[in-house]
Amino acid sequence: MDKIKSRFNSFSGKITLIVMLGISLIAVTVSFVVLVMSRQVFTKNYGDSQEKVFEQIEKEFNDFHDHIQNVFDAIDSSWAFRLYFNETPELDNTQTFQNVYQMEQDLEKSKSADMERLNILVVGYNGKHYLSRTENICVTDQEILQSEPAKKALSDPDVIHYTYTGQAYTTTSRNADTLIISKALYYHESREVYAIAFVTLTMEELKQYYNYFVSDTTSFYLVDDHEIVLCSDRPGITGTHLQEEWFEKIKNADELRMELKQDSTVYTLMKRILPYQKCAIYALIDNDVALQDLYNMPFLIASCSAIGIFILMACLFYTHKTMRPLAKLIGKMSAIREGNFSEYMTVEGTTEVQELASTYNYMLDDLKHYVDELVQTQKKQRQAEISALQMQINPHYIYNTLASIKWLVYQNDTAKTVRTIDAFISLLRNTISNSDEFIPVRQEMINIQNYILINQTRYGDSIQVEYYVSRVCEEYLLPKMILQPFIENTFFHAYPEGRCGTIQIVVKQKEEKLEIQIIDDGVGMTKEKVLKIMNEPTGKEHYSGIGVHNVQERLKLLYGDDYGINIFSEEQKGTTVVIVLPVSYKTGTDEK
């Protein structure tokens, strides 16, 4: 029994429980994936059914065109219409009545049952017109013959033309969106046009051909060969140039049906070409809306989310309960770094954590016995550590420098790119390859110039540097890269962003000492700021990984308390750094 309890209380036992919960989550996920796949199957089947309906619309539009063709052919072949619109001979009232009656009879024979109320208007060039409905024409015959549908008919008399217009010719359709179908009537012997026939359909009349197809999920478009919408269930789009993204995708495609994902929504697109009408019909189906009634997706998502949250909370609970003793152990181990060796750990938690706490307590006892020896050893190693302090290139500085060089390459600035690369190579060579701790002043100036060139490449030329090096001092030795931290601090502390200025580097011999001054005309700083600069490391993106205080310790260790660094600064008046070193030629201790 105790063994079972110990196993259940172990970290591995609780991990097992979490894994079981994870398996449950996987089961939910798989179920969701299956649901998504079933939706895909339904989407295809739904698209197939809609495509069959769309094909029926295509057939009805073609049938409608055939009926219109029959009407125009009947008018064109009727001797009564030709006699009525002929300029000669003049007919008396009786003859005119008989002729009009015959025109109506010829027209009635050509119309199908579902086109009884068709609005047919024929306007001749002899000043006469004929209207199949009992209503008034509200424009003149001349205006009708100069309208866009008439111009299209005259441009190609053998073709039936479909034209959208915002106003038609009769009182019932004067200010309504209408589709006008026009055809020129001409003498076949001379091809002389004697009249133009018009069939006018309002948008409401056109709906009978596609209204059973459209819904909240499906839109219909009839578009001519100039990409003008002749009719659609979408309000306000008729008569406009269709420039939708989905239209651009499907209009020239070989496929008659395709899918398009736009703004995280999946659409099904369909098209059919109506060559005799010089038009095409398009359908746009919103699959997400079409399927929202099939699956209650918000409920399913909420259910899966609730399960996920429950599993997450369970994992957090057991993890927190298991990790709490470890967190305490970490806190006590942190106290050891501060020199407190009395922070013993309470033995609690899982079996593994209890074993870890016991081992930690034993280790703490053993550690106390060696603390004194360790402190003494560290004191002895201090001198060696300070002697080993060398300027190391910070990886962030390398990354940013290479990024700046890359930018120069993009800018095609070959000369500046070459200068920057040469400076960077020289800086790397003298920092990494050169193992000498002491170098001549001349070489140190070259390193500083390369460092400044790279900084100016990255941050611009707003900060200029002037060098005043005495010739007699050029071969004096000094610790390698000893000036770099001060130049670095001057660049990034003395001149806030956007401020220009000048840095002066003065190297001279004063009595038996080598004196180096770094003078800037920047913002200066308070005494507190000076102390902070002397005791804080450089930034992550700067060149070195060592602070000014480390340089001071190094100089004191190498040369004693008579040498080192002094910083003089006043706010808004600039800063002067004075570094005093002994004059030496070969090593840091062999003075002249």
ABEGO torsion letter per residue (X at the ends): XAAAAAAAABAAAAAAAAAAAAAAAAAAAAAAAAAAAAAAAAAAAAAAAAAAAAAAAAAAAAAAAAAAAAAAAAAAABAAAAAAABAOBBBBAAAAAAAAAAAAAAAAAABBAAAAABBBBBBBAAGBBBBABBBBBABBAAAAAABAAAAAAAABAABBBBBBBABBABAAAAABBBBBBBBBBBBAAAGBBABBBBBBBBAAAAAAAAAAABBAABBBBBBBAAGBBABBABBGABGBBBABAAAAAAAABABABBBBBBGGBBBBBBBBBBAAAGBBBBBBBBAAAAAAAABBAAAAAAAAAAAAAAAAAAAAAAAAAAAAAAAAAAAAAAAAAAGBAABBBBBBEBAAAAAAAAAAAAAAAAAAAAAAAAAAAAAAAAAAAAAABBBBBBAAAAAAAAAAAAAAAAAGBAAAAAAAAAAAAAAAAAAAABABABBBAAAAAAAAAAAAAAAAAAAEAABBBBBBBBAAAAABBBBBGAAAAAAAAAAAAABBBGBBEBBBBBBBBBEABBBBBBBBABAEBBAAAAAAAAABBBBAABABABBAAAAAAAAAAAAEAABEBBBBBBBGAEBBBBBBBBBBAABAABBX
